[in-house]
Amino acid sequence: MAGQDTSELHAAIAVTRFGLGARPGEIEAAAGDPRGFLKRQIRREGADLPANDGETSAQRLAEFRAYRRERQMA
């Protein structure tokens, strides 16, 4: 039983994917090979880009600063 607990723990750690959390069924899917599961999540070409090109960090920061100015003036 202790080995199973360790395997489930390693699977849970692997599926958190750097804090993004597990999707339904992923802990069970990763239990057999947690390290392999995690390695398959890391791709040389990187993550998929958002379909709408997303906002840049600079755009988000500018929006936040504008919001903060509005709140301070209110």
C-alpha positions as MATLAB code, in Angstrom:
seq = 'MAGQDTSELHAAIAVTRFGLGARPGEIEAAAGDPRGFLKRQIRREGADLPANDGETSAQRLAEFRAYRRERQMA';
ca = [
       0.000    0.000    0.000;
       2.849    2.428    0.757;
       4.189    2.017   -2.796;
       0.782    2.808   -4.216;
       0.527    5.918   -2.033;
       3.943    7.084   -3.260;
       2.980    6.426   -6.889;
      -0.236    8.400   -6.487;
       1.667   11.251   -4.828;
       4.212   11.355   -7.651;
       1.368   11.257  -10.179;
      -0.398   14.152   -8.426;
       2.816   16.173   -8.411;
       3.427   15.465  -12.102;
      -0.046   16.493  -13.225;
       0.017   19.819  -11.430;
       2.230   20.997  -14.322;
       3.973   23.815  -12.540;
       0.876   24.905  -10.650;
      -1.692   24.685  -13.434;
      -3.545   21.835  -11.743;
      -4.703   18.421  -12.821;
      -7.443   17.870  -15.349;
     -10.066   15.204  -14.619;
      -8.547   11.738  -14.944;
      -4.931   12.870  -15.224;
      -3.767   11.575  -11.859;
      -4.889    8.084  -12.820;
      -3.311    8.468  -16.264;
       0.032    9.557  -14.763;
       0.148    6.971  -11.955;
       1.978    4.371  -14.052;
       4.802    6.680  -15.134;
       4.644   10.122  -13.472;
       8.024   11.267  -14.796;
       7.201   10.158  -18.318;
       3.826   11.881  -18.094;
       5.500   15.128  -17.072;
       8.186   14.866  -19.756;
       5.486   14.417  -22.399;
       3.958   17.724  -21.266;
       7.165   19.637  -22.028;
       7.598   20.374  -25.704;
      10.658   21.817  -27.380;
       8.519   24.252  -29.391;
       6.898   25.588  -26.229;
       3.287   26.133  -25.332;
       0.504   26.755  -27.799;
      -0.125   30.419  -28.543;
      -3.596   31.788  -27.839;
      -5.853   31.800  -30.909;
      -6.429   35.549  -30.605;
      -2.707   36.345  -30.135;
      -3.462   37.338  -26.526;
      -2.334   40.477  -24.802;
       1.305   41.177  -24.126;
       2.621   41.689  -20.623;
       3.186   45.353  -21.471;
      -0.465   45.734  -22.507;
      -1.695   44.049  -19.335;
       0.572   46.228  -17.195;
      -0.668   49.402  -18.904;
      -4.275   48.315  -18.311;
      -3.537   47.607  -14.674;
      -1.877   50.986  -14.173;
      -4.829   52.763  -15.814;
      -7.218   50.835  -13.587;
      -5.209   51.727  -10.496;
      -5.204   55.441  -11.463;
      -8.981   55.319  -11.914;
      -9.417   53.723   -8.479;
      -7.179   56.313   -6.829;
      -9.129   59.172   -8.391;
     -12.503   57.752   -7.308;
];
